[in-house]
């Protein structure tokens, strides 16, 4: 197991280096001038030239590339080009924490409900209850989360007034419990978007486990259905679901721009989008790399959790 973890960490380092190289190349070949994007089209040429010199845009290709790699190694990412008083990490830290909080709440809502729905659908497969759960899941997953978010904001925010329809800076003065009124609707929009996918994966994994020889053997030994489910089915059925959830965690951190815009939520995705529009390359580059790092950590944690749940997977990891 230790050898597997070391190998995954080393592979992650190589992957991050390749990703940083690709991100740098993509930003290097952008047709627009970042200095012009930041200073504005009407800025005088003298100001643009001074800005390019100050941030190092006139340096050679390799000088800029090695500056990015050195920053990743030393965790010194420099300053934002648009907001020069902010260091890049200080600028990203607060939005990342806000989006992580929203993602955790969304997963707390959707994970148990989706897993339970998948188990029920598998137990009553090909019956009306199974078809109903699959149909609801497909309907929820087929609607973009920003559309669901807008509907939730109108119904539960403006009409019923159960929750706050948009995020406000007033929420930052409240405790976490007080902030739930502002966070519930965007979290529900995300939870509905992933409910169907997670439930279908759990259903498929459970059906595969129920049809296996070891489950039939356990049933023949006289174990109750509850014991069979808890001891044998859940441990084996959960693996694909955990994998899917780990992938979604990475997306929830950097890919929920629609929800953040609908609810005026100052999260990580909005910072990433703004950096791309404004030409703030240090913020954009580091934000993309941080997103990839979160995804890699989430998948590694998922593999270790699967190994803990499933002895066969543990043996495979130990042998690798």
Protein Blocks (a to p, Z undefined) as FASTA:
>chain_A
ZZmmmmmmmmmmmmmmmmmmmmmmmmmmpmbdfklmmnopklcfklmmmmmmmnopmpcf
klmmmmmmmmmmnopgbjafklmmbcfklmmmmmmmmmmmmmmmmmmmmmmmmmmmmmmm
mmmgoiaklmmmmmmmmmmmmpcfklmmmmmmmmmmmmnomacfbdcfklmmpcfklmmm
mmmmmmmmmmmmmmmmmmmmmmmmmmmmmmpmklmmmmmnopafklmmmmmmmmmmmmmm
mmmmmmmmmmmmmmmmmmmmmnopacfklmmmmmmmnopaklmmmmmmmmmmmmmmmmmm
mmmmmmmmmmklmmmmmmZZ
